[in-house]
Amino acid sequence: MTGANEKVCLITGCSSGLGIGLAVELAQRGHIVIATMRNLDKQAALRAALSDAEVETEIAALDVQHGPGFDSLVNRIVEEHTRIDVLVNNAGVGFLLATEDANEEHIQQVLDINVMGVVRGTRSVIPHMRRARRGHVVNISSLAGLVGQPFNEIYCASKFAVEGYTEAMASYMAPAFGIHFTSVLSGRIDTEFGANAARLVQGTAPVEREDYRPIREKYLAGAARRSSPESGIVQSAAEVAAIVANCIELDSPPVRLITSAWAEAMCRIKTEADPTGRRMQQAVIDVFLEGKEVE
Ligand code: NAP
């Protein structure tokens, strides 16, 4: 791929899971990919996946909890490639504890990575995209960004925030500067996500109150069923990556991208009238920027 179709793409959280899938998929399609991770000691899995696919990306260190790191990497990318076209805010952590069982430090960490990480990345790329009058920020949200789920309230709060942030940015960045915003909602993706969420609280012996045990057991039994291959619910990282890459290659990407029929069915009560978020985007533009009456 050359010229106008070749996009310079920065992806966060490429040490595992969907980040690896996205880096490989976008590189295979001929885009210039800067695949980042907070700990370069973990680059073996990405390197192996790239080598299997016979493609290359740049690999760079980036911790989404560190704003200056984002700024200097983005500035360097723009110096080298003259532009940045796509930021995929993929880095994220899960969290599965009842609110009163969770400690504040862990809650802050989840919110900082999942919400502030997205805001920091966006702040870094926006000046360049605004000057170029084009760009696309893809925020990997979740079904948990639209549907509150038991014991996931902290994670849901973080992904609901990503949804609100995406929707608000899409309402003026796209029409004014050609910078598109998309949030991506998946159900279950086959990655290390659950194990990594457990690792976050490892060694701190979180309290798990007896009162919650029966509800938690029900929830966990359902989660195990949904996670089994027989459920037909789980998507592979490669499958989701291909859906996201298709969206990145659209001239006019949607505000919301739901990646599976199951996730779509789960969201339908909220999204039936506007699955892609385009109607809401237009309504906000009409009322908040064009002075029209609410219909
Ligand atoms: P994963 O395998 O656990 O990958 C998460 C990635 O985020 C890892 O590379 C991790 O790096 C990185 N990360 C965490 N904190 C970071 C930080 N401070 N700076 C930079 N990178 C950081 O899980 P995944 O499923 O691929 O998750 C990717 C995204 O998909 C997340 O935003 C998640 O919320 C979303 N999602 C996942 C599912 C699912 O079922 N798996 C469903 C819907 C949405 P380390 O290796 O250093 O920890």
Boltz pocket constraint, residues with backbone or C-beta under 6 A from the ligand:
constraints:
  - pocket:
      binder: B
      contacts: [[A, 12], [A, 13], [A, 14], [A, 15], [A, 16], [A, 17], [A, 18], [A, 19], [A, 36], [A, 37], [A, 38], [A, 39], [A, 42], [A, 62], [A, 63], [A, 64], [A, 65], [A, 89], [A, 90], [A, 91], [A, 92], [A, 93], [A, 94], [A, 113], [A, 140], [A, 141], [A, 142], [A, 143], [A, 184], [A, 185], [A, 186], [A, 187], [A, 188], [A, 189], [A, 190], [A, 191], [A, 192], [A, 193], [A, 194], [A, 196]]
      max_distance: 6.0
